[in-house]
Amino acid sequence: MKNKLYISLFLVITMVLQACDKDFEDINIDPTTASQVDLSYKFPTAVLYASGQRYESWRANLIYSSTMIQHLANTQTYWSGDKYLLNTAYAEAFWTAQYPQTIKAVEDMKYGLESQGDSTSVDYAIVKTLRVFAYHRMTDLYGDIPYSEAGKGFIEGDMRPAYDPQEEIYADMLNELEEAVMIMESGGTSSLGTADIIFEGDVNKWRKWANSFMLRLAIRMTKVDEAAAEEWSRKAIEAGVMESNDDIAYVMHEEGNGIVQNGNGETFTADGTPRISDTFIEFLQGDPRLTIYASLPEDSGETDADGNTILRSEEERLDSDAQRGLPNGLDNALLREQTGETNTLDYSEPNRLYLTSEAAPMFFQTYAEVEFMLAEAAYRWGLGDGDVEGHYKAGVRAAMNYLELYSPRAIISNEAIDDYLSENPFDETNALEQINTQYWAATFLNELESYANWRRSGYPDLTPVNYPGNVTNGTIPRRLTYMTSEQSTNAENYNAAIQSQGPDLLTTRIWWDVEQ
């Protein structure tokens, strides 16, 4: 378990950095001198920015990603992803939040260390790894993005960064991780200590995460460059990836003030409308995760004879037989038309008893994900020990066991996991579908990753919706759209990206997402 965050520390950090964060309506960063605040203050702030705050978590992670891959559903029309509608402010939210916060912070740390002549320390390798994490989510959502010039507004005053092709970004990110691992293997130590709110300065865990992350990027390329995917997967596996749930890359949050809180949790506090998709509830039948992921709302939507709200007991909320999924692609009128119902409080929501606290952990990458990728690498190329079924089962087991990090009440017994594996045996003739469907289940609430791996693998096989007025002709979107102000403030580079990648539409496929 991680040490608790110290709110007073982060209030100091936030005040220090807020002076540099005012008036960032544009993507590009105010061209002021890079801050010389000590790395031990900068680093935890960068991690918390990377974890995501309410603004982008609500819009990119939940409103769009979670509903497009049918983990969540919503009848409210502002939940645009549920209906394949384009809300440009929501689609650009991850861009508008992450560039002036996370990207600025990691570029500042990297530049500061390089300016001090420090490009070989473990701290530098850790910063490089966090930097790759920040950029990979950005490019996976949008495709071609500012990368090689992204920090220059803050460092050099270059306010119109070029967009790099995603293929080149991936090549550089993989090289960056390889270099970071080489530094970590040199035997140095980190000066960050408790300021490292992911691994508390444990270099071996950082090394395993960097390799595991390399494996994620490698597997992402299977549709577009399988030879490179195999080569980098081999490098990652041989260098040593996560070995247990003790190696999970995650950050603990606290209820409190702004940046220290879990962005998903803040969203669920503010918005009581999300429901679990019927696609996901159907998958979870017979799965011991059902009433850890899902519960009925406390409010039943009914009143007694005296007009008092009838509340469900905890037992009623966690009744596995009572869990119901909401169909995707409906508004309230369509729900009434198709089901005769109007009360969405009869449908399951993300479990408010276990998962949705503002103090919940945020997971960057889990050991379960790594085991599923090891299973796929073994199936595709015979890598590692070649034990496809063994890694698949280890992934399922890890995906169920790690949920206790949300709450001690979310523990699933080994017997329940054994029963599930026995009742749902691995079938190697259907290996890729089983592996990646379990990956989809294991990444619930890390919806950016769920959405990326679904586009890459095609699993699970989702049935699209055809909501009236959707902008994708009834197909699941393949990306989010760029920040609209880029069309005027960075027009030359924006237009070059469009020329290279394709129209700035939800339906345009990014580099690694070729149609097969």
C-alpha positions as CSV (number, residue, x, y, z in Angstrom):
1,M,0.0,0.0,0.0
2,K,1.2,3.5,-0.8
3,N,1.8,6.3,1.7
4,K,-1.0,8.8,1.9
5,L,-0.5,12.0,0.0
6,Y,0.3,15.0,2.1
7,I,-2.3,17.7,1.2
8,S,-0.3,20.5,2.6
9,L,2.6,19.6,0.4
10,F,0.6,19.7,-2.7
11,L,-1.1,22.9,-1.8
12,V,2.3,24.5,-1.7
13,I,3.2,22.9,-5.0
14,T,0.0,24.0,-6.6
15,M,0.5,27.6,-5.5
16,V,4.0,27.6,-6.8
17,L,3.0,26.3,-10.2
18,Q,-0.3,28.1,-10.6
19,A,1.6,31.3,-11.2
20,C,2.8,29.7,-14.4
21,D,-0.6,28.2,-15.3
22,K,-2.8,31.3,-15.5
23,D,-4.7,32.0,-18.8
24,F,-3.7,28.9,-20.7
25,E,-6.7,28.9,-23.0
26,D,-4.4,27.8,-25.9
27,I,-2.5,24.6,-26.3
28,N,0.8,26.3,-26.2
29,I,2.6,27.2,-23.1
30,D,3.4,30.8,-22.0
31,P,7.0,31.5,-23.1
32,T,8.4,32.2,-19.7
33,T,11.6,30.9,-18.2
34,A,11.4,27.3,-17.0
35,S,10.8,27.1,-13.3
36,Q,13.7,26.1,-11.1
37,V,11.6,24.6,-8.3
38,D,13.3,21.5,-6.9
39,L,12.5,18.2,-8.6
40,S,11.0,16.8,-5.5
41,Y,8.3,19.4,-5.7
42,K,7.8,19.2,-9.4
43,F,7.6,15.5,-9.7
44,P,4.5,14.7,-7.6
45,T,2.6,17.5,-9.2
46,A,3.4,16.1,-12.7
47,V,2.2,12.7,-11.6
48,L,-1.1,14.1,-10.3
49,Y,-1.6,16.0,-13.5
50,A,-0.9,12.8,-15.5
51,S,-3.5,11.0,-13.3
52,G,-6.1,13.5,-14.6
53,Q,-8.3,16.0,-13.0
54,R,-12.1,16.3,-13.2
55,Y,-12.2,18.3,-16.4
56,E,-10.5,15.9,-18.7
57,S,-11.5,12.7,-16.8
58,W,-15.1,13.6,-17.1
59,R,-15.0,14.4,-20.8
60,A,-12.3,12.2,-22.4
61,N,-12.1,9.3,-20.1
62,L,-15.8,8.9,-19.2
63,I,-18.1,10.8,-21.5
64,Y,-16.3,9.7,-24.6
65,S,-14.1,6.7,-24.0
66,S,-16.1,4.7,-21.5
67,T,-19.3,4.8,-23.5
68,M,-17.8,4.2,-26.9
69,I,-16.4,0.9,-25.7
70,Q,-19.6,0.1,-23.8
71,H,-18.4,0.0,-20.2
72,L,-20.8,2.9,-19.3
73,A,-24.1,4.2,-20.8
74,N,-26.1,7.3,-20.3
75,T,-29.4,8.8,-21.5
76,Q,-28.3,12.3,-21.0
77,T,-27.5,13.9,-24.4
78,Y,-24.4,15.7,-23.1
79,W,-22.8,12.2,-22.8
80,S,-21.8,12.6,-26.5
81,G,-19.7,9.5,-26.8
82,D,-22.7,7.3,-26.0
83,K,-24.3,8.5,-29.2
84,Y,-21.3,9.3,-31.5
85,L,-22.1,13.0,-31.4
86,L,-19.3,15.6,-31.8
87,N,-19.0,18.0,-28.9
88,T,-15.8,19.8,-29.8
89,A,-15.2,21.2,-26.3
90,Y,-15.4,17.7,-24.9
91,A,-13.4,16.0,-27.6
92,E,-10.5,18.5,-27.1
93,A,-10.7,18.4,-23.3
94,F,-7.8,16.0,-22.9
95,W,-5.6,18.1,-25.2
96,T,-6.6,21.4,-23.5
97,A,-5.9,20.0,-20.0
98,Q,-2.8,17.9,-20.5
99,Y,-0.6,20.1,-22.7
100,P,-0.4,23.0,-20.3
101,Q,-0.3,20.8,-17.3
102,T,1.2,17.3,-17.6
103,I,3.2,18.0,-20.8
104,K,4.5,21.3,-19.5
105,A,5.5,19.7,-16.2
106,V,7.4,16.8,-17.7
107,E,9.1,18.9,-20.4
108,D,10.1,21.4,-17.6
109,M,11.6,18.6,-15.5
110,K,13.5,17.0,-18.4
111,Y,14.8,20.4,-19.6
112,G,15.8,21.3,-16.0
113,L,17.8,18.1,-15.6
114,E,19.5,18.5,-19.0
115,S,20.4,22.1,-18.2
116,Q,22.2,20.9,-15.1
117,G,24.1,18.4,-17.2
118,D,22.2,15.5,-15.8
119,S,21.0,13.2,-18.5
120,T,22.3,9.9,-17.0
121,S,20.8,9.8,-13.5
122,V,18.0,7.5,-12.4
123,D,15.9,10.6,-11.8
124,Y,16.3,11.5,-15.4
125,A,15.3,8.0,-16.5
126,I,12.2,8.2,-14.3
127,V,11.2,11.6,-15.8
128,K,11.7,10.1,-19.3
129,T,9.4,7.2,-18.4
130,L,6.7,9.5,-17.0
131,R,7.1,11.7,-20.1
132,V,6.4,8.8,-22.4
133,F,3.3,7.8,-20.4
134,A,2.0,11.4,-20.9
135,Y,2.6,11.5,-24.6
136,H,1.4,8.0,-25.4
137,R,-2.1,8.7,-24.2
138,M,-2.2,12.0,-26.1
139,T,-1.2,10.4,-29.4
140,D,-3.4,7.4,-28.9
141,L,-6.4,9.7,-28.6
142,Y,-5.6,12.1,-31.4
143,G,-3.0,10.6,-33.7
144,D,-0.4,13.0,-35.0
145,I,0.3,15.6,-32.3
146,P,3.0,18.2,-31.3
147,Y,5.7,16.0,-29.7
148,S,9.3,17.0,-30.6
149,E,8.4,20.7,-30.3
150,A,5.7,20.5,-27.7
151,G,7.6,22.0,-24.8
152,K,9.2,24.8,-26.7
153,G,6.5,27.4,-26.0
154,F,7.5,27.2,-22.3
155,I,11.2,26.8,-22.9
156,E,12.0,28.7,-26.1
157,G,9.0,30.8,-26.9
158,D,8.0,28.7,-30.0
159,M,4.2,29.0,-29.8
160,R,3.4,27.1,-33.0
161,P,4.8,23.6,-32.6
162,A,4.8,21.1,-35.5
163,Y,2.8,17.9,-35.4
164,D,4.9,14.8,-35.5
165,P,3.6,11.7,-37.3
166,Q,2.4,9.1,-34.9
167,E,4.7,6.5,-36.4
168,E,7.7,8.7,-35.5
169,I,6.4,9.4,-32.1
170,Y,6.1,5.7,-31.3
171,A,9.6,5.1,-32.6
172,D,11.0,7.8,-30.3
173,M,8.9,6.8,-27.3
174,L,10.2,3.2,-27.6
175,N,13.8,4.5,-27.8
176,E,13.2,6.7,-24.8
177,L,12.0,3.8,-22.7
178,E,14.9,1.6,-23.8
179,E,17.4,4.4,-22.8
180,A,15.6,4.9,-19.5
181,V,15.8,1.1,-18.7
182,M,19.6,1.1,-19.6
183,I,20.1,4.0,-17.0
184,M,18.0,2.2,-14.4
185,E,20.0,-1.0,-14.9
186,S,23.3,0.9,-14.2
187,G,22.8,0.5,-10.5
188,G,22.0,4.1,-9.5
189,T,19.5,5.3,-7.0
190,S,16.7,7.9,-7.1
191,S,16.8,11.1,-5.0
192,L,13.0,11.4,-5.1
193,G,12.1,9.2,-2.1
194,T,8.6,9.9,-0.9
195,A,8.2,12.6,-3.6
196,D,7.9,9.7,-6.0
197,I,4.2,9.0,-5.3
198,I,4.1,6.0,-7.7
199,F,7.0,3.8,-6.4
200,E,8.6,5.8,-3.6
201,G,12.0,5.8,-5.4
202,D,12.1,2.0,-6.0
203,V,14.2,1.9,-9.1
204,N,13.5,-1.8,-9.7
205,K,9.8,-1.1,-9.9
206,W,10.4,1.8,-12.2
207,R,12.5,-0.5,-14.4
208,K,9.8,-3.1,-14.6
209,W,7.2,-0.5,-15.4
210,A,9.3,1.0,-18.2
211,N,9.6,-2.4,-19.7
212,S,5.9,-3.2,-19.2
213,F,5.1,0.1,-20.8
214,M,7.4,-0.8,-23.7
215,L,5.4,-4.0,-24.1
216,R,2.2,-1.9,-24.2
217,L,3.5,0.3,-27.0
218,A,4.9,-2.7,-28.9
219,I,1.6,-4.6,-28.8
220,R,-0.2,-1.5,-30.0
221,M,1.6,-1.8,-33.3
222,T,0.5,-5.3,-34.2
223,K,-1.9,-4.2,-37.0
224,V,0.5,-1.8,-38.6
225,D,4.0,-3.2,-38.1
226,E,4.0,-6.7,-36.7
227,A,7.7,-7.2,-37.1
228,A,8.5,-4.1,-35.0
229,A,5.8,-5.2,-32.5
230,E,7.5,-8.6,-32.1
231,E,11.0,-7.0,-31.8
232,W,10.1,-4.5,-29.1
233,S,7.9,-7.1,-27.3
234,R,10.9,-9.4,-27.1
235,K,13.1,-6.6,-25.8
236,A,10.6,-5.7,-23.1
237,I,10.0,-9.3,-22.0
238,E,13.7,-10.1,-21.8
239,A,14.5,-7.0,-19.9
240,G,11.9,-7.8,-17.3
241,V,8.3,-6.7,-16.9
242,M,5.9,-6.6,-13.9
243,E,5.8,-9.8,-11.9
244,S,2.9,-9.4,-9.5
245,N,0.3,-6.9,-8.3
246,D,3.1,-5.4,-6.1
247,D,4.5,-3.9,-9.3
248,I,1.4,-2.0,-10.4
249,A,1.9,1.6,-11.5
250,Y,-0.7,3.6,-9.7
251,V,-1.2,6.7,-7.6
252,M,-3.2,7.0,-4.4
253,H,-5.5,10.0,-4.1
254,E,-7.1,11.9,-1.2
255,E,-10.3,13.7,-0.8
256,G,-9.5,17.3,-0.3
257,N,-8.6,20.0,-2.7
258,G,-8.3,19.9,-6.5
259,I,-5.2,18.1,-7.8
260,V,-5.0,15.6,-4.9
261,Q,-8.3,14.1,-5.7
262,N,-9.1,11.3,-8.2
263,G,-10.5,12.9,-11.4
264,N,-13.0,10.0,-12.0
265,G,-14.1,10.2,-8.4
266,E,-14.7,14.0,-8.7
267,T,-16.8,13.3,-11.8
268,F,-19.0,10.7,-10.1
269,T,-19.5,13.1,-7.2
270,A,-20.7,15.8,-9.6
271,D,-22.6,13.6,-12.0
272,G,-25.0,10.9,-10.8
273,T,-26.2,9.9,-14.3
274,P,-23.7,7.3,-15.6
275,R,-24.9,3.7,-15.7
276,I,-23.2,0.4,-16.5
277,S,-23.7,-0.6,-20.1
278,D,-25.9,-3.7,-20.7
279,T,-23.0,-5.0,-22.8
280,F,-20.7,-5.0,-19.8
281,I,-23.4,-6.4,-17.4
282,E,-24.0,-9.2,-19.8
283,F,-20.3,-10.1,-19.9
284,L,-20.1,-10.0,-16.1
285,Q,-22.8,-12.6,-15.5
286,G,-21.2,-15.3,-13.4
287,D,-18.2,-13.1,-12.8
288,P,-17.2,-12.4,-9.2
289,R,-16.4,-8.8,-10.3
290,L,-20.1,-8.1,-11.0
291,T,-21.0,-6.5,-7.7
292,I,-17.6,-4.9,-7.3
293,Y,-17.9,-3.1,-10.5
294,A,-21.6,-2.5,-10.4
295,S,-24.3,-1.7,-7.8
296,L,-27.8,-0.3,-7.9
297,P,-28.1,3.4,-6.9
298,E,-29.1,4.1,-3.3
299,D,-32.0,6.2,-4.5
300,S,-34.7,3.9,-5.8
301,G,-36.5,6.7,-7.6
302,E,-39.7,5.9,-5.7
303,T,-41.4,7.5,-2.7
304,D,-43.5,6.1,0.1
305,A,-47.0,7.1,1.1
306,D,-45.6,10.1,3.0
307,G,-43.6,11.3,0.1
308,N,-40.3,10.3,1.5
309,T,-37.6,8.9,-0.8
310,I,-37.2,5.2,-0.6
311,L,-33.6,4.2,-0.3
312,R,-32.2,0.8,-1.1
313,S,-30.3,-1.0,1.6
314,E,-26.7,-2.0,0.9
315,E,-27.8,-5.6,0.5
316,E,-30.3,-4.6,-2.2
317,R,-27.7,-2.4,-4.0
318,L,-25.3,-5.4,-4.1
319,D,-27.8,-8.0,-5.1
320,S,-26.2,-9.7,-8.1
321,D,-29.5,-10.9,-9.5
322,A,-30.8,-7.3,-9.5
323,Q,-28.0,-5.7,-11.6
324,R,-29.3,-4.3,-14.9
325,G,-27.3,-2.8,-17.7
326,L,-28.5,0.3,-19.6
327,P,-28.5,0.0,-23.4
328,N,-26.1,2.4,-25.1
329,G,-27.2,5.0,-27.6
330,L,-30.5,6.1,-25.9
331,D,-31.8,9.3,-24.6
332,N,-34.7,9.5,-22.2
333,A,-37.3,9.6,-25.0
334,L,-35.8,6.6,-26.7
335,L,-35.5,4.7,-23.5
336,R,-39.2,5.3,-22.8
337,E,-40.1,4.4,-26.4
338,Q,-38.0,1.1,-26.5
339,T,-38.6,-0.1,-22.9
340,G,-41.6,1.7,-21.6
341,E,-39.4,2.9,-18.7
342,T,-38.3,6.3,-17.5
343,N,-36.5,5.6,-14.3
344,T,-32.8,5.1,-14.9
345,L,-32.3,4.5,-11.2
346,D,-33.4,1.0,-11.8
347,Y,-30.1,0.4,-13.7
348,S,-26.7,-0.4,-12.3
349,E,-24.1,2.3,-11.8
350,P,-20.4,2.1,-11.1
351,N,-20.2,0.8,-7.6
352,R,-20.3,3.9,-5.3
353,L,-19.5,1.7,-2.3
354,Y,-16.1,0.6,-3.6
355,L,-14.8,2.3,-6.7
356,T,-15.8,5.9,-7.1
357,S,-14.4,7.8,-4.2
358,E,-12.4,10.9,-4.7
359,A,-9.7,9.1,-2.7
360,A,-9.7,6.1,-5.0
361,P,-6.4,5.0,-6.6
362,M,-5.8,5.8,-10.3
363,F,-4.1,3.0,-12.2
364,F,-1.6,3.8,-15.0
365,Q,-0.8,0.2,-15.8
366,T,-1.6,-3.0,-14.0
367,Y,0.1,-6.4,-13.7
368,A,-3.1,-8.0,-15.1
369,E,-2.7,-6.0,-18.3
370,V,0.9,-7.1,-18.6
371,E,0.0,-10.8,-18.2
372,F,-2.6,-10.5,-21.0
373,M,0.0,-8.9,-23.2
374,L,2.4,-11.7,-22.4
375,A,-0.3,-14.2,-23.3
376,E,-0.8,-12.4,-26.7
377,A,3.0,-12.2,-27.3
378,A,3.3,-15.9,-26.5
379,Y,0.4,-16.7,-28.9
380,R,1.5,-14.6,-31.7
381,W,5.3,-15.1,-31.6
382,G,6.0,-17.7,-29.0
383,L,7.8,-15.1,-26.9
384,G,8.7,-15.6,-23.2
385,D,7.9,-19.0,-21.9
386,G,5.3,-19.5,-24.6
387,D,2.6,-20.5,-22.1
388,V,-0.4,-18.7,-23.5
389,E,-2.9,-20.3,-21.2
390,G,-0.8,-19.8,-18.1
391,H,-0.4,-16.0,-18.8
392,Y,-4.1,-15.7,-19.6
393,K,-5.1,-17.3,-16.3
394,A,-2.5,-15.2,-14.4
395,G,-4.0,-12.1,-16.0
396,V,-7.6,-13.0,-14.9
397,R,-6.4,-13.8,-11.4
398,A,-4.5,-10.6,-11.1
399,A,-7.4,-8.5,-12.6
400,M,-9.6,-9.8,-9.8
401,N,-7.1,-9.6,-7.0
402,Y,-5.9,-6.0,-7.6
403,L,-9.4,-4.7,-7.0
404,E,-8.7,-4.9,-3.2
405,L,-6.6,-1.8,-3.8
406,Y,-9.9,0.1,-4.2
407,S,-11.3,-1.3,-1.0
408,P,-10.7,-4.2,1.4
409,R,-14.3,-5.0,0.8
410,A,-13.5,-5.7,-2.9
411,I,-11.5,-8.8,-2.1
412,I,-12.3,-11.8,-4.3
413,S,-11.5,-15.2,-2.8
414,N,-9.1,-17.6,-4.6
415,E,-11.9,-20.1,-4.6
416,A,-14.2,-17.8,-6.5
417,I,-11.4,-17.1,-9.0
418,D,-10.7,-20.8,-9.4
419,D,-14.4,-21.4,-10.0
420,Y,-14.6,-18.7,-12.6
421,L,-11.6,-20.0,-14.5
422,S,-13.1,-23.5,-14.4
423,E,-16.5,-22.4,-15.6
424,N,-14.9,-20.2,-18.4
425,P,-12.0,-22.4,-19.7
426,F,-9.4,-20.9,-22.0
427,D,-9.8,-21.9,-25.6
428,E,-6.6,-21.3,-27.7
429,T,-8.6,-21.4,-30.9
430,N,-10.2,-18.2,-29.7
431,A,-7.2,-16.9,-27.9
432,L,-7.0,-13.3,-29.1
433,E,-10.7,-12.7,-28.4
434,Q,-10.5,-14.1,-24.9
435,I,-7.3,-12.3,-24.0
436,N,-8.4,-8.9,-25.2
437,T,-12.0,-9.2,-23.9
438,Q,-10.5,-9.9,-20.5
439,Y,-8.2,-6.9,-21.0
440,W,-11.3,-4.8,-21.7
441,A,-12.8,-6.0,-18.4
442,A,-9.6,-5.5,-16.4
443,T,-9.2,-1.8,-17.6
444,F,-12.6,-0.7,-16.4
445,L,-12.4,3.0,-15.4
446,N,-9.0,3.3,-17.2
447,E,-11.1,4.0,-20.2
448,L,-8.4,5.7,-22.3
449,E,-6.6,2.4,-22.3
450,S,-9.7,0.4,-22.8
451,Y,-10.6,2.5,-25.9
452,A,-7.1,2.2,-27.3
453,N,-6.8,-1.5,-26.9
454,W,-10.3,-2.1,-28.4
455,R,-9.3,-0.1,-31.5
456,R,-6.1,-2.1,-31.7
457,S,-7.5,-5.6,-31.1
458,G,-11.1,-5.3,-32.2
459,Y,-12.2,-7.1,-29.1
460,P,-14.7,-7.4,-27.6
461,D,-17.0,-7.5,-30.7
462,L,-19.2,-4.5,-29.9
463,T,-22.5,-3.7,-31.7
464,P,-22.5,0.0,-32.6
465,V,-25.4,2.3,-31.9
466,N,-27.2,4.5,-34.5
467,Y,-28.4,7.4,-32.5
468,P,-30.3,10.0,-34.6
469,G,-27.9,12.7,-35.8
470,N,-24.7,10.8,-35.0
471,V,-21.7,12.0,-37.0
472,T,-20.1,8.6,-37.7
473,N,-22.8,6.9,-39.8
474,G,-23.4,4.6,-36.9
475,T,-19.8,3.4,-36.5
476,I,-17.8,3.6,-33.3
477,P,-15.4,6.6,-33.4
478,R,-11.7,5.9,-34.0
479,R,-10.2,9.0,-32.4
480,L,-11.1,12.4,-30.8
481,T,-10.8,15.7,-32.7
482,Y,-8.1,18.3,-32.2
483,M,-8.4,21.5,-30.2
484,T,-10.4,23.9,-32.5
485,S,-8.3,26.9,-31.8
486,E,-5.4,25.2,-33.5
487,Q,-7.1,25.9,-36.8
488,S,-6.3,29.6,-36.4
489,T,-3.5,29.9,-33.9
490,N,-1.3,27.1,-35.4
491,A,-3.0,26.8,-38.8
492,E,0.1,25.8,-40.9
493,N,1.0,22.9,-38.7
494,Y,-2.6,21.9,-38.1
495,N,-3.3,21.7,-41.8
496,A,-0.1,19.7,-42.4
497,A,-1.3,17.2,-39.9
498,I,-4.7,17.0,-41.6
499,Q,-3.0,16.5,-44.9
500,S,-0.9,13.7,-43.5
501,Q,-3.3,11.9,-41.3
502,G,-6.7,12.7,-42.8
503,P,-9.7,14.8,-41.9
504,D,-10.1,16.0,-38.4
505,L,-13.1,13.8,-37.7
506,L,-14.1,11.1,-35.2
507,T,-14.0,8.5,-37.9
508,T,-10.4,9.1,-39.1
509,R,-8.1,6.2,-38.1
510,I,-4.7,6.9,-36.5
511,W,-1.5,5.3,-37.7
512,W,-1.6,2.1,-35.7
513,D,-5.3,1.6,-36.2
514,V,-5.3,0.4,-39.8
515,E,-8.5,-1.2,-41.1
516,Q,-8.1,-5.0,-41.5
